[in-house]
Amino acid sequence: MAKYEITAVTIIQAEPADVWAVLDNFRNWPDWMPAMQNLQVELLTPGQIKPGYRFRLRNKLVHADLEVTTCTRLERATRFRLNLPPLTGANQCVLTPLEHGGYRLERKDWINLPGPIATFLNATQRQRLEQLAADFLLSLKRTVEQRGSFAQSAATD
């Protein structure tokens, strides 16, 4: 069993509640994340996002079952199981306040790869996964900050 750890970081000018309002709205992920545009999101647990909340990302062949494991003011985390290729993992987004305003937003992914899959995934595939994590964060940042600027301009009009 091999384990990949992937980290992506950005600085975001938004309050945690604004970041989580976008991130926790799982059904809308395909609207702001280009890599997820062809996915369907199935909410498997009714109600508020909290530990134990489950949802599924699905396309024609592949699906990922996700479960929220952490839901705090400065952190969100899930664990997941992918059907094809069969693998498991977890991911985490953490906000750290910065001295001069804004937050450092860090995403970490841990992917557990069975031996045959680990052998198949070479450095190129790892780079692809790293790029997907970075793209996810940048799309999240752009969406949150655009919404914030719309809210600020509407409040001042």
C-alpha positions as CSV (number, residue, x, y, z in Angstrom):
1,M,0.0,0.0,0.0
2,A,1.4,3.4,-1.0
3,K,0.2,6.7,0.4
4,Y,0.3,10.0,-1.5
5,E,0.1,13.2,0.4
6,I,-0.7,16.3,-1.6
7,T,-0.7,19.9,-0.4
8,A,-2.0,23.1,-2.0
9,V,-2.0,26.5,-0.4
10,T,-3.4,29.9,-1.3
11,I,-4.2,33.2,0.5
12,I,-7.9,34.2,0.6
13,Q,-9.5,37.5,1.5
14,A,-12.7,36.2,3.1
15,E,-14.1,35.2,6.4
16,P,-14.3,31.5,7.3
17,A,-18.1,31.5,7.1
18,D,-17.9,32.8,3.5
19,V,-15.4,30.1,2.5
20,W,-17.5,27.3,4.1
21,A,-20.7,28.7,2.5
22,V,-19.2,27.8,-0.9
23,L,-17.3,24.7,0.1
24,D,-20.2,23.1,2.1
25,N,-22.6,23.6,-0.7
26,F,-21.7,20.2,-2.3
27,R,-24.5,20.3,-4.8
28,N,-23.0,23.4,-6.4
29,W,-19.4,22.1,-6.7
30,P,-19.8,21.5,-10.5
31,D,-20.8,25.2,-10.9
32,W,-17.4,26.5,-9.7
33,M,-14.9,23.7,-10.1
34,P,-14.1,22.9,-13.8
35,A,-12.9,19.4,-13.1
36,M,-16.3,18.5,-11.6
37,Q,-18.5,19.9,-14.4
38,N,-19.5,16.4,-15.6
39,L,-20.3,15.1,-12.1
40,Q,-23.6,14.6,-10.4
41,V,-23.7,15.2,-6.7
42,E,-26.0,13.1,-4.6
43,L,-26.7,14.3,-1.0
44,L,-27.0,11.1,1.1
45,T,-27.6,12.7,4.4
46,P,-30.4,15.3,5.0
47,G,-29.8,18.4,7.1
48,Q,-26.9,20.4,8.2
49,I,-23.2,19.7,7.3
50,K,-21.6,18.1,10.3
51,P,-19.4,15.0,11.1
52,G,-21.1,12.0,9.6
53,Y,-22.7,13.9,6.7
54,R,-22.4,11.8,3.5
55,F,-22.6,12.6,-0.2
56,R,-21.6,11.0,-3.5
57,L,-19.9,12.4,-6.6
58,R,-20.8,10.3,-9.7
59,N,-20.2,10.2,-13.4
60,K,-21.1,7.4,-15.8
61,L,-18.5,4.9,-14.6
62,V,-16.9,6.3,-11.4
63,H,-18.3,7.3,-8.1
64,A,-16.8,8.6,-4.9
65,D,-18.5,8.3,-1.5
66,L,-17.5,11.0,0.9
67,E,-18.2,11.5,4.6
68,V,-17.5,14.7,6.5
69,T,-15.2,14.0,9.5
70,T,-14.4,17.5,10.7
71,C,-16.6,20.6,10.6
72,T,-15.2,23.5,12.7
73,R,-14.9,27.3,12.4
74,L,-11.4,26.9,10.7
75,E,-11.4,23.4,9.3
76,R,-13.3,21.0,7.1
77,A,-12.3,17.4,6.4
78,T,-13.8,14.4,4.6
79,R,-12.8,10.8,4.0
80,F,-13.6,9.1,0.7
81,R,-13.8,5.8,-1.1
82,L,-13.5,5.7,-4.9
83,N,-14.9,2.7,-6.8
84,L,-12.7,2.9,-9.9
85,P,-9.8,2.7,-9.4
86,P,-10.5,1.3,-5.9
87,L,-8.9,3.6,-3.5
88,T,-9.5,5.4,-0.3
89,G,-8.3,8.6,1.3
90,A,-9.1,11.8,3.1
91,N,-8.9,15.5,2.5
92,Q,-8.8,18.6,4.7
93,C,-9.1,22.3,4.2
94,V,-7.7,24.5,7.0
95,L,-7.9,28.3,7.4
96,T,-5.2,30.0,9.3
97,P,-5.6,33.8,10.2
98,L,-2.9,36.0,8.9
99,E,-1.4,38.9,10.8
100,H,-2.5,41.6,8.3
101,G,-5.9,40.2,7.4
102,G,-7.1,37.4,5.2
103,Y,-6.4,33.7,5.7
104,R,-4.0,31.1,4.6
105,L,-6.1,28.3,3.0
106,E,-4.4,24.9,2.9
107,R,-5.8,21.8,1.3
108,K,-4.2,18.4,2.1
109,D,-5.2,15.1,0.4
110,W,-4.1,11.7,1.6
111,I,-4.6,9.0,-1.0
112,N,-4.2,5.3,-0.1
113,L,-3.2,3.3,-3.2
114,P,-3.1,-0.5,-3.4
115,G,0.1,-1.9,-4.7
116,P,-0.9,-2.5,-8.3
117,I,-2.4,1.0,-8.6
118,A,0.6,2.6,-7.0
119,T,2.9,0.9,-9.5
120,F,0.7,2.2,-12.3
121,L,0.5,5.8,-11.1
122,N,3.8,7.4,-12.1
123,A,5.1,10.9,-11.4
124,T,3.0,12.3,-14.2
125,Q,-0.2,11.1,-12.5
126,R,0.9,12.5,-9.2
127,Q,1.5,15.8,-10.8
128,R,-2.0,15.6,-12.3
129,L,-3.4,15.0,-8.8
130,E,-1.3,17.9,-7.4
131,Q,-2.7,20.2,-10.2
132,L,-6.3,19.1,-9.5
133,A,-5.8,20.1,-5.8
134,A,-4.3,23.5,-6.7
135,D,-7.1,24.1,-9.3
136,F,-9.7,23.2,-6.6
137,L,-8.3,25.8,-4.2
138,L,-7.9,28.5,-6.8
139,S,-11.5,28.0,-8.1
140,L,-12.8,28.0,-4.5
141,K,-10.8,31.2,-3.8
142,R,-12.1,32.9,-6.9
143,T,-15.7,31.9,-6.2
144,V,-15.6,33.0,-2.6
145,E,-13.8,36.3,-3.3
146,Q,-16.2,37.2,-6.2
147,R,-19.2,36.5,-4.0
148,G,-17.7,38.7,-1.3
149,S,-17.1,41.6,-3.6
150,F,-20.7,41.3,-4.9
151,A,-22.0,41.3,-1.3
152,Q,-19.8,44.3,-0.4
153,S,-20.9,46.3,-3.5
154,A,-24.6,45.5,-2.9
155,A,-24.2,46.6,0.8
156,T,-22.7,49.9,-0.2
157,D,-25.3,50.7,-3.0
